[in-house]
Amino acid sequence: MTVLLPAIAPVALIILIGFLAYRTLSLESRTLSQLTIYILTPALVADSLYRTTLSVETSVGLVTSVVITCLILYLLTWGLGKICKLAEPAQKSLIATTLFSNNGNLGLPVNAFVFDEPGLERAVVYMITTGLIMFSIGPALLKGGGISEGMRLTLKLPLLWAMLGGLSLRLFSIELPLQLDKGIQQLGAAAIPIALIILGMQLASTRFEVGIYEICAASLRLLGGPLVAYMVGKLVQLEGLDLQVLVLQAAMPTAVNTIVLVTFGGDAPRVARTVVVSTLMSFVTLPFVLWILVH
C-alpha cells in the first residue's frame, strides 16, 4: 500500500489546501467553478485530444464500456429503488449519485499521478463520455421529460465544442500558429489543481451528516461502480491500462455537479450529503481499488 501513497498524497494535499483556503480566505467557489467549467477543463480536453496517441480502437472500446456501465448502473439503481420502495425523489437521487462519478475533478488527477500521460488520455475519454451522458440524458432521466432540454444544455457548455475542436485539429493535422497550442496546454494544466482546490472548498462548505441512505448510496457508487465497470471491461475485452483506467474512473465518488443536476428532479440536500460522504469514504476505497489494479 505504501507504493500507492505517492499517487494519493499529492491529491490529498491539494484538497486539504482548498479546505483550509475556504476556512481562512474570502474565496468564492462559484467563480472558480465557472472558471474550471468554461475555460480550464475545455482547454484540458482540447489539448488532450489534440495531442492524444490513442488509437481509434482504444477510444471506441472505452466509450462503449462507459456507456454499457452507465446503463447497467441505471438499471441496478432503478431496480433497488423499486425493491426498497423509495420515494420518487429519493430514487432519482440514488440514480444520479450512482451514475455520475467525480471522474473530472478527482479522476483526472488520480489517473495522471498513477498512470502518467497515457492514463490521463484515457481518463479524459471517460470524462467526456460521462459528461455528455450527464448533461444530455441526465436531465431527461430525472425530470421525466424529453432529451431535447438536456441536449440544449449540452450545446451551451464548451465541453462538446472543445472536444470537437481538439479532434478536428488532430484528424486534419492542423498546427496552430504562434505556439497557441502551448497556451491552451498551460490553461489545461491548471484545470487539475484548481479542480482539487474547489473540491476541498466544497468539502469545507457542506454540512457533514451520515445516515443509512448516505452510506448505502456512497457504497453503491464506490464499490458497485468499479465492480460493474470491471465486468463490462472484461466483456468488451479491454486489457491492461484501458481496463485499469476504466475501473479506476468508475471508482470515483459522486460528482459534485450531481447537486446541480438534481434540480431537474430529486432530493438536493440528500445528494449533497452523499457527495460529501462518498468523497470522504473514497480516501479509504480508492487505495483499495488501486491496490487491486496494480497487483
N, C-alpha and C positions, 0 to 999 in steps of 0.2 A: 504493500500500500504506500510505502514511503516513496516509491518511484513515481507515483501519481501526484504527489504533493507539489512538485514544480509546475504542474498544469493547473491545479486548483488554487494554489496560493495567490498567484497574481490576480486572478479573477476576484477572489475574496477580498484582497487588499483594495482594489478599486471600488468594489461595492461598499466596503467599510468607509472609504473616503467620502463617497456620496452620502452615506448615512450621517457621518459627522458633519459634513458640509451643510446639510439641511438643518441640523440642530444648532449650528453655530453661525451660519451666514444667512443673509436675506436672499436666498435663491428661489427662483420660480421654476418649478419642474415643467410647467406647461410650455414655457418659452424654449427650454432645452428639448422637450419632446417634439415640438414643432420643427425645431432645427434639425433634429435627427430624422424625422419622418419625411420632411420635404426637401432636405438638402443632403445630409451626410449619408444616410442609408441608400438613397438613389445613386449617389456618387459611388458608393462601395459596390453596388450591384452592377452599374455600368462598367466600372473599371474591372471588376472580376470577370464579367462576361467578355470584355474586350481582350483581356489577357489570358483567358482560360485555355487550358491544354486538354480539356475533357473531350472525349470522343462523343459522337452522336449516340452511339450505343450505350455508353455510360449514362449520359443525360436522360435518355429515354427510359432506361431501367430505373433510375432514381425517381423520375417523375411518376412513372407507373406505380412504383412501390408506395410512394407517398399518397397517391390518390386511393389506392386499394386500402391502405392502412387507415386513412380517414373514413372511408366507407364502412369498414368493419367496426371501428371505434364508435361511429354513429349508431349503427345497428345494435351494438352491445349496450351502449348507454341508454338508448331508447327502450330496449328490452328490460334492462334493470329498473328503469323508471316505472315501467308498467308493473313489473313484478312487485316492487316496493310500494306501489300505489302513491307515488309522489304527486304533489300538486303540480299543475302545469308550469307555473313559473320556476319551481324547483327542478323539474325535469329538464326544462330548456336550459337552465343554468348548468346542470350536470353535463348536458351535451356540449355546451360551449367550453366549459373548463377542461373537459376531456379531449376534445378535438384539437384545440388550438394551444400549442405549446410555445414557450418563450424561446423559440429557436433563432431569434434575431438578437435581442439584447444580451442574452446569455449563451445561446447556442453557438453563435459565430465565434465569440472569443474563446470559448472552451475548445471548440474544434480546431481553432487556429493554434492555440497553445499546445494541444495534444498531438495533432496530426500535421501541423505546419500548413504551408500554402496549398498542397493537394487536398487536405481535409477541408480547408476554408472554401475552396472552389466547389466542392460537393455540398457543403453546408449551405452555400448561397443558393444552389439549385433547389434544395429542400425548402429554404425560407421563401423563395419566390413562389413556389408551387402552393405552399400553405397560405401565403399572403393573398394570392389570387382566389383561393377557395374561401378564405375568411371573409374577404370583402365583396365577393360576388354571390356565393351560395349561402354564406353565413347569415346575412340579414333575412334572406328568404326562409331559412330553416327556423329562425327564432320568431319572426313576425308572422309566418304562415302565409305570406303573400307571394308574389311572383319574384323572379330573379332580376327583373329589369331595374328595380331600385338599387339592388346590390351592384349591378353592373355599372350603373351611373356613378356610384361611389368609387368603384374601382378605377373608372376612367378619369375621375377627378384627382386621384392620387398619382404622384410622379413615379411610383414604383414600376408600373407597367411600361411607361414611356422610357424609363431608364433601362429596363430590360430590353426593349425593342431597339433602343439606340446602341447599347453595348453589343448586341447580337449583330446588328447591321454593320457596325464598324468592323467586327470580327469576320463576318462572312464575306464582305467585299474588300477585305484587307486595306481599309482606309487608314492612313496615318494622319493624325491631327497636326496642324502646323504649330509653330512657336512653342512646342513642348506643352501644349494644352493638356495632353494626356497625363502629364506629371501633376498638373494642378488638380485634375479630377482624382488622381491616385491619392494625393495628400488629403483631400476632402474625405475620401472613403476611409483612409486610415484613421481619421478622427472619429468615425462612427462608433467603433467598438468601445473605446474608453468612455466616451460620452454616454453611450447606452448603459454601460455598467454603473456610471455615476447616477444616472436617472433611476436605475433600479434600486440603488441604495437610498436615494431620496424618497422613493415611493414606499420602501420598507419603513423608513423613519416616520412617514406621514400617515400610515394606515394603522388603524387600531387592531391589535392582535387579540383575536378571540378563537378559541378552539372548541369545536363541538363534534359530535359523531359524524354529522354530514360533511363537515370540512375535512376531517381526517380520511373518511372514505373516498371523497371526491379527489383529494390530493393523492391518495394511494392509487386510485384508478389511473390518474394521469401519469404518475411517476413510475409505476410498475406495470400497469396494463399497457401503456403506450409502447414501451420498448419491447415487451413480450410479443405483442401483435406485430410490431414492425419487424422483429426478427423472423417470425414465421412467414410473413409476407415476403421478406427479402430472400429467404430460402426458396420460397415458391417461385419467385421471379428469377431465381438463380443468380442473385448478387453474391459477390465474393470479396474477400479482402477488405480494402479501405472503403469501398462502396457500401458494403454491409455494415461496417463499423460506424460510419458517419450516419447512416440511416437510423440505426438503433440509438446512437447517442443523441441525435436530434429529437427522436421520439421520446427520450427520457427526460426532457427538459420540463420544468414546472409550467404551470398555466401562464399563458401570455397576459401581460398587463393590458393589452388592447382589448381583451375579452370584456373588461369593465365597460368600455365604450360600446362594444358590440351588443351587449345585453340590453341596451336602451331600446332595441327593436323588440325585445321580449325576454323576460327573465327576472331574476332577483338580484339586482346590482349589489346590495350590501353582502349578500351571501357569496357572490362571485368574488368580491374584493377580499373577503376573509379567506376564501380558497386560494387566491393568488398569493397571499402572504404565507399561509400555512404550507402550501406546496413549495414555495421558494425556500423557506426555512428547512423543510424536510429534504429538499434536493441536495443540501450540503452533506447529507448522510447517504442518500440513494445514488447520487451521481458518482462518487468514488467507487461504490459497489459495482455499478454498471460498467464503469471504466475498467475496473479490475477484471471483470469477466471478459470484456472485449479484448484486452491485451494479453490474456492468458489462453 
